[in-house]
Amino acid sequence: MRFQHVLVAIDGSEFAAHALEVASSLAVALGAQIGLVHVIDPKLVSSETGVPADQQWVLLRAHGQGLLDTAAAAIPAHPHPWKFLRKDTRVYDIA
């Protein structure tokens, strides 16, 4: 069986940065495409912040997209990685 895709979770942590390096090397070795995923937990949106929920979502999506863009720039061997930005309560189950 040949792997055609490698998916790596991106959250801005040092662990994710290391996983990205490993995933990139693995994808190169396998001749596979790489995908980056960032998941936004809806529990992060709270009425206690004083910021309207729709504005919080805009900020969270922008932050997530920034993380994906930064990760993509860090893997020049993969000039066009797939980028997935998801909103889901199962943050730890997705990746």
N, CA and C atoms as an extended XYZ file, in Angstrom:
285
Properties=species:S:1:pos:R:3:atomname:S:1:resname:S:1:resid:I:1 pbc="F F F"
N         0.839       -1.175        0.000 N   MET     1
C         0.000        0.000        0.000 CA  MET     1
C         0.894        1.253        0.000 C   MET     1
N         0.599        2.187       -0.860 N   ARG     2
C         1.359        3.427       -0.974 CA  ARG     2
C         0.519        4.580       -0.415 C   ARG     2
N         1.107        5.329        0.484 N   PHE     3
C         0.410        6.493        1.033 CA  PHE     3
C         0.517        7.647        0.041 C   PHE     3
N        -0.612        8.287       -0.237 N   GLN     4
C        -0.632        9.389       -1.177 CA  GLN     4
C        -0.788       10.740       -0.495 C   GLN     4
N        -1.198       10.715        0.772 N   HIS     5
C        -1.444       11.961        1.508 CA  HIS     5
C        -0.910       11.839        2.929 C   HIS     5
N        -0.378       12.935        3.434 N   VAL     6
C         0.056       13.033        4.827 CA  VAL     6
C        -0.648       14.262        5.408 C   VAL     6
N        -1.353       14.078        6.504 N   LEU     7
C        -2.100       15.154        7.147 CA  LEU     7
C        -1.433       15.494        8.476 C   LEU     7
N        -1.245       16.779        8.722 N   VAL     8
C        -0.620       17.205        9.977 CA  VAL     8
C        -1.463       18.308       10.613 C   VAL     8
N        -1.697       18.170       11.916 N   ALA     9
C        -2.466       19.161       12.670 CA  ALA     9
C        -1.561       20.330       13.040 C   ALA     9
N        -2.100       21.526       12.880 N   ILE    10
C        -1.345       22.756       13.146 CA  ILE    10
C        -2.069       23.540       14.234 C   ILE    10
N        -1.338       23.833       15.328 N   ASP    11
C        -1.954       24.636       16.393 CA  ASP    11
C        -1.030       25.732       16.916 C   ASP    11
N         0.118       25.898       16.280 N   GLY    12
C         1.046       26.942       16.702 CA  GLY    12
C         2.018       26.517       17.786 C   GLY    12
N         1.915       25.279       18.254 N   SER    13
C         2.797       24.803       19.323 CA  SER    13
C         4.125       24.283       18.755 C   SER    13
N         5.100       24.104       19.645 N   GLU    14
C         6.374       23.505       19.242 CA  GLU    14
C         6.169       22.069       18.773 C   GLU    14
N         5.235       21.364       19.391 N   PHE    15
C         4.947       19.985       18.985 CA  PHE    15
C         4.433       19.946       17.552 C   PHE    15
N         3.552       20.886       17.210 N   ALA    16
C         3.018       20.945       15.849 CA  ALA    16
C         4.117       21.305       14.860 C   ALA    16
N         5.030       22.191       15.250 N   ALA    17
C         6.144       22.565       14.365 CA  ALA    17
C         7.021       21.348       14.090 C   ALA    17
N         7.286       20.570       15.118 N   HIS    18
C         8.087       19.345       14.942 CA  HIS    18
C         7.323       18.337       14.079 C   HIS    18
N         6.042       18.175       14.346 N   ALA    19
C         5.227       17.253       13.547 CA  ALA    19
C         5.221       17.677       12.082 C   ALA    19
N         5.205       18.983       11.830 N   LEU    20
C         5.224       19.491       10.463 CA  LEU    20
C         6.529       19.109        9.761 C   LEU    20
N         7.645       19.240       10.474 N   GLU    21
C         8.943       18.847        9.899 CA  GLU    21
C         8.952       17.363        9.546 C   GLU    21
N         8.484       16.544       10.477 N   VAL    22
C         8.453       15.094       10.253 CA  VAL    22
C         7.509       14.752        9.108 C   VAL    22
N         6.326       15.359        9.105 N   ALA    23
C         5.335       15.093        8.059 CA  ALA    23
C         5.853       15.511        6.689 C   ALA    23
N         6.538       16.640        6.632 N   SER    24
C         7.094       17.117        5.368 CA  SER    24
C         8.133       16.139        4.836 C   SER    24
N         9.026       15.695        5.706 N   SER    25
C        10.047       14.725        5.293 CA  SER    25
C         9.414       13.415        4.842 C   SER    25
N         8.415       12.982        5.572 N   LEU    26
C         7.724       11.741        5.215 CA  LEU    26
C         7.028       11.881        3.867 C   LEU    26
N         6.360       13.002        3.653 N   ALA    27
C         5.660       13.222        2.386 CA  ALA    27
C         6.640       13.236        1.210 C   ALA    27
N         7.798       13.865        1.409 N   VAL    28
C         8.813       13.875        0.356 CA  VAL    28
C         9.277       12.452        0.069 C   VAL    28
N         9.585       11.701        1.126 N   ALA    29
C        10.074       10.330        0.964 CA  ALA    29
C         9.049        9.433        0.263 C   ALA    29
N         7.777        9.671        0.534 N   LEU    30
C         6.711        8.851       -0.047 CA  LEU    30
C         6.215        9.375       -1.387 C   LEU    30
N         6.638       10.585       -1.733 N   GLY    31
C         6.096       11.213       -2.930 CA  GLY    31
C         4.622       11.555       -2.747 C   GLY    31
N         4.273       11.891       -1.508 N   ALA    32
C         2.870       12.143       -1.155 CA  ALA    32
C         2.586       13.644       -1.077 C   ALA    32
N         1.324       13.989       -1.161 N   GLN    33
C         0.885       15.359       -0.943 CA  GLN    33
C         0.706       15.574        0.556 C   GLN    33
N         0.839       16.823        0.980 N   ILE    34
C         0.688       17.118        2.405 CA  ILE    34
C        -0.527       18.014        2.617 C   ILE    34
N        -1.225       17.750        3.703 N   GLY    35
C        -2.374       18.554        4.089 CA  GLY    35
C        -2.160       19.099        5.489 C   GLY    35
N        -2.591       20.315        5.701 N   LEU    36
C        -2.491       20.970        7.004 CA  LEU    36
C        -3.900       21.209        7.517 C   LEU    36
N        -4.127       20.920        8.792 N   VAL    37
C        -5.458       21.127        9.361 CA  VAL    37
C        -5.342       21.894       10.676 C   VAL    37
N        -6.231       22.855       10.838 N   HIS    38
C        -6.366       23.579       12.106 CA  HIS    38
C        -7.846       23.530       12.479 C   HIS    38
N        -8.116       23.160       13.716 N   VAL    39
C        -9.499       23.019       14.168 CA  VAL    39
C        -9.787       24.058       15.244 C   VAL    39
N       -10.902       24.757       15.063 N   ILE    40
C       -11.348       25.754       16.041 CA  ILE    40
C       -12.425       25.118       16.908 C   ILE    40
N       -12.193       25.108       18.197 N   ASP    41
C       -13.162       24.565       19.149 CA  ASP    41
C       -14.217       25.636       19.424 C   ASP    41
N       -15.494       25.351       19.144 N   PRO    42
C       -16.551       26.342       19.386 CA  PRO    42
C       -16.632       26.812       20.834 C   PRO    42
N       -16.072       26.028       21.754 N   LYS    43
C       -16.091       26.432       23.162 CA  LYS    43
C       -15.246       27.680       23.404 C   LYS    43
N       -14.403       28.039       22.438 N   LEU    44
C       -13.587       29.241       22.578 CA  LEU    44
C       -14.407       30.511       22.452 C   LEU    44
N       -15.574       30.407       21.829 N   VAL    45
C       -16.450       31.573       21.675 CA  VAL    45
C       -17.302       31.682       22.932 C   VAL    45
N       -17.207       32.825       23.588 N   SER    46
C       -17.888       33.002       24.859 CA  SER    46
C       -18.527       34.376       24.940 C   SER    46
N       -19.689       34.424       25.542 N   SER    47
C       -20.365       35.711       25.739 CA  SER    47
C       -19.694       36.526       26.842 C   SER    47
N       -18.826       35.879       27.614 N   GLU    48
C       -18.161       36.560       28.727 CA  GLU    48
C       -17.066       37.519       28.272 C   GLU    48
N       -16.677       37.454       27.006 N   THR    49
C       -15.585       38.306       26.531 CA  THR    49
C       -16.032       39.727       26.249 C   THR    49
N       -17.325       39.924       26.048 N   GLY    50
C       -17.822       41.243       25.682 CA  GLY    50
C       -17.710       41.520       24.193 C   GLY    50
N       -17.141       40.572       23.452 N   VAL    51
C       -17.010       40.703       21.998 CA  VAL    51
C       -18.115       39.862       21.372 C   VAL    51
N       -18.871       40.416       20.426 N   PRO    52
C       -19.934       39.638       19.789 CA  PRO    52
C       -19.395       38.345       19.176 C   PRO    52
N       -20.206       37.291       19.241 N   ALA    53
C       -19.787       35.964       18.775 CA  ALA    53
C       -19.322       35.985       17.322 C   ALA    53
N       -20.018       36.715       16.460 N   ASP    54
C       -19.615       36.728       15.049 CA  ASP    54
C       -18.236       37.347       14.872 C   ASP    54
N       -17.905       38.341       15.677 N   GLN    55
C       -16.572       38.943       15.609 CA  GLN    55
C       -15.506       37.992       16.162 C   GLN    55
N       -15.870       37.228       17.217 N   GLN    56
C       -14.941       36.245       17.755 CA  GLN    56
C       -14.608       35.194       16.699 C   GLN    56
N       -15.640       34.754       15.949 N   TRP    57
C       -15.415       33.761       14.891 CA  TRP    57
C       -14.498       34.311       13.816 C   TRP    57
N       -14.692       35.570       13.449 N   VAL    58
C       -13.827       36.195       12.439 CA  VAL    58
C       -12.377       36.179       12.925 C   VAL    58
N       -12.169       36.548       14.178 N   LEU    59
C       -10.817       36.569       14.736 CA  LEU    59
C       -10.215       35.168       14.822 C   LEU    59
N       -11.014       34.200       15.262 N   LEU    60
C       -10.511       32.832       15.371 CA  LEU    60
C       -10.177       32.242       14.003 C   LEU    60
N       -11.021       32.510       13.014 N   ARG    61
C       -10.733       32.016       11.661 CA  ARG    61
C        -9.476       32.678       11.092 C   ARG    61
N        -9.336       33.975       11.317 N   ALA    62
C        -8.149       34.686       10.828 CA  ALA    62
C        -6.883       34.141       11.487 C   ALA    62
N        -6.976       33.894       12.789 N   HIS    63
C        -5.820       33.320       13.503 CA  HIS    63
C        -5.487       31.936       12.951 C   HIS    63
N        -6.504       31.103       12.766 N   GLY    64
C        -6.292       29.753       12.233 CA  GLY    64
C        -5.715       29.786       10.834 C   GLY    64
N        -6.235       30.669        9.989 N   GLN    65
C        -5.711       30.788        8.626 CA  GLN    65
C        -4.264       31.252        8.654 C   GLN    65
N        -3.945       32.152        9.577 N   GLY    66
C        -2.564       32.604        9.735 CA  GLY    66
C        -1.632       31.475       10.123 C   GLY    66
N        -2.095       30.618       11.038 N   LEU    67
C        -1.286       29.460       11.430 CA  LEU    67
C        -1.043       28.542       10.242 C   LEU    67
N        -2.093       28.302        9.452 N   LEU    68
C        -1.949       27.438        8.275 CA  LEU    68
C        -1.003       28.063        7.249 C   LEU    68
N        -1.134       29.352        7.016 N   ASP    69
C        -0.266       30.030        6.051 CA  ASP    69
C         1.190       30.010        6.496 C   ASP    69
N         1.423       30.231        7.789 N   THR    70
C         2.784       30.192        8.332 CA  THR    70
C         3.374       28.790        8.200 C   THR    70
N         2.566       27.781        8.506 N   ALA    71
C         3.035       26.395        8.378 CA  ALA    71
C         3.354       26.073        6.925 C   ALA    71
N         2.500       26.510        6.009 N   ALA    72
C         2.731       26.243        4.585 CA  ALA    72
C         4.038       26.886        4.121 C   ALA    72
N         4.324       28.086        4.610 N   ALA    73
C         5.554       28.777        4.225 CA  ALA    73
C         6.796       28.075        4.774 C   ALA    73
N         6.622       27.286        5.835 N   ALA    74
C         7.743       26.593        6.471 CA  ALA    74
C         8.124       25.295        5.764 C   ALA    74
N         7.354       24.905        4.761 N   ILE    75
C         7.642       23.643        4.057 CA  ILE    75
C         7.780       23.919        2.554 C   ILE    75
N         8.923       24.516        2.161 N   PRO    76
C         9.109       24.878        0.758 CA  PRO    76
C         9.106       23.680       -0.193 C   PRO    76
N         9.342       22.485        0.311 N   ALA    77
C         9.299       21.294       -0.548 CA  ALA    77
C         7.880       21.000       -1.025 C   ALA    77
N         6.909       21.651       -0.392 N   HIS    78
C         5.494       21.448       -0.728 CA  HIS    78
C         4.878       22.823       -1.005 C   HIS    78
N         5.030       23.336       -2.224 N   PRO    79
C         4.595       24.703       -2.497 CA  PRO    79
C         3.083       24.941       -2.431 C   PRO    79
N         2.290       23.885       -2.536 N   HIS    80
C         0.832       24.065       -2.523 CA  HIS    80
C         0.156       23.006       -1.637 C   HIS    80
N         0.416       23.065       -0.319 N   PRO    81
C        -0.245       22.074        0.543 CA  PRO    81
C        -1.737       22.349        0.643 C   PRO    81
N        -2.477       21.289        0.886 N   TRP    82
C        -3.907       21.471        1.154 CA  TRP    82
C        -4.028       22.090        2.532 C   TRP    82
N        -4.968       23.010        2.698 N   LYS    83
C        -5.186       23.655        3.997 CA  LYS    83
C        -6.653       23.493        4.378 C   LYS    83
N        -6.858       22.963        5.568 N   PHE    84
C        -8.212       22.735        6.080 CA  PHE    84
C        -8.380       23.518        7.376 C   PHE    84
N        -9.386       24.345        7.430 N   LEU    85
C        -9.732       25.095        8.641 CA  LEU    85
C       -11.124       24.645        9.030 C   LEU    85
N       -11.222       23.969       10.174 N   ARG    86
C       -12.494       23.381       10.585 CA  ARG    86
C       -12.964       23.954       11.909 C   ARG    86
N       -14.272       23.971       12.070 N   LYS    87
C       -14.890       24.303       13.355 CA  LYS    87
C       -15.540       23.012       13.819 C   LYS    87
N       -15.123       22.517       14.979 N   ASP    88
C       -15.660       21.240       15.427 CA  ASP    88
C       -15.448       21.097       16.928 C   ASP    88
N       -16.374       20.417       17.576 N   THR    89
C       -16.243       20.167       19.011 CA  THR    89
C       -15.308       18.997       19.282 C   THR    89
N       -15.031       18.217       18.257 N   ARG    90
C       -14.169       17.044       18.442 CA  ARG    90
C       -12.728       17.376       18.064 C   ARG    90
N       -12.204       18.461       18.621 N   VAL    91
C       -10.862       18.946       18.269 CA  VAL    91
C        -9.830       17.837       18.368 C   VAL    91
N        -9.877       17.060       19.429 N   TYR    92
C        -8.829       16.059       19.662 CA  TYR    92
C        -9.076       14.766       18.895 C   TYR    92
N       -10.246       14.596       18.311 N   ASP    93
C       -10.554       13.392       17.551 CA  ASP    93
C       -10.246       13.539       16.064 C   ASP    93
N       -10.174       14.750       15.570 N   ILE    94
C       -10.039       14.967       14.139 CA  ILE    94
C        -8.667       14.581       13.621 C   ILE    94
N        -7.641       15.022       14.305 N   ALA    95
C        -6.300       14.770       13.782 CA  ALA    95
C        -5.797       13.477       14.251 C   ALA    95
